[in-house]
Amino acid sequence: MSYGLPSSTEIEKVIPKKAIIEKFSLVGKERSGFDAAIHRITIANEISPRTVNIPSGEIRSIFVLRAELRSEDCDSRVLSMLFKLIEQRMIIVLQCGIRCRPTVFNDVLIEGSWMLQSDLSFKLDGLDLDDVWTNMVVQIGGLHIEEGNSLSDQIRIDAERRALEARIASLEKAMAAERQPRRKKELFDEIRALRDSIVGLGR
């Protein structure tokens, strides 16, 4: 399973679960939880000047790992652990049966959508690996980098926007149920201020 990447990038090296358990000193519930969630972990691909005709930038290599799950539910703590396995830029493809979900960590955890394995295809776009990484994160997260923003800026702004939108939805629900005109007006004013905050994001 190459995920649309060149055959020159393929590694297919299984990481023994025992090595992961020892690396993170997992015991008790942590160990049993990890073992229950993960069937096998494989370093699937290495994207580097050695494997593709793209020069490095600040980023020298990008690894793609495949984590075969026992079910589609995967604890975020297990994911966080997996992203600490290799101190390199890394994409983890969660796989369960014929479905998969690309995930990546760039300041925050970014999760793509579940899809058929055959539909996942990464594109290596960019003049160097810095550009390639940015474009892969954008592809996974469905991001749109607004003019003047860096990737990290855009991820932060999108997270703030989602938090504000969630707060607005909660306040709108409260306002619909509120009977006191004064409190209803207060909620309306708070919603309007939050919407103004959304408009001002990224300026």
Sequence and secondary structure as in RCSB ss.txt:
>XXXX:A:sequence
MSYGLPSSTEIEKVIPKKAIIEKFSLVGKERSGFDAAIHRITIANEISPRTVNIPSGEIRSIFVLRAELRSEDCD
SRVLSMLFKLIEQRMIIVLQCGIRCRPTVFNDVLIEGSWMLQSDLSFKLDGLDLDDVWTNMVVQIGGLHIEEGNS
LSDQIRIDAERRALEARIASLEKAMAAERQPRRKKELFDEIRALRDSIVGLGR
>XXXX:A:secstr
  TT  GGGEEEEEE HHHHHHHTT  HHHHHHHHHHEEEEEEEEEESTTTSS   SS   EEEEEEEESSS   
HHHHHHHTTSSSSEEEEEEEETTEEEEEEESSSEEE   EEGGG      SSSHHHHHHHHHHHHHT    TT  
HHHHHHHHHHHHHHHHHHHHHHHHHHH   HHHHHHHHHHHHHHHHHHHHTT 
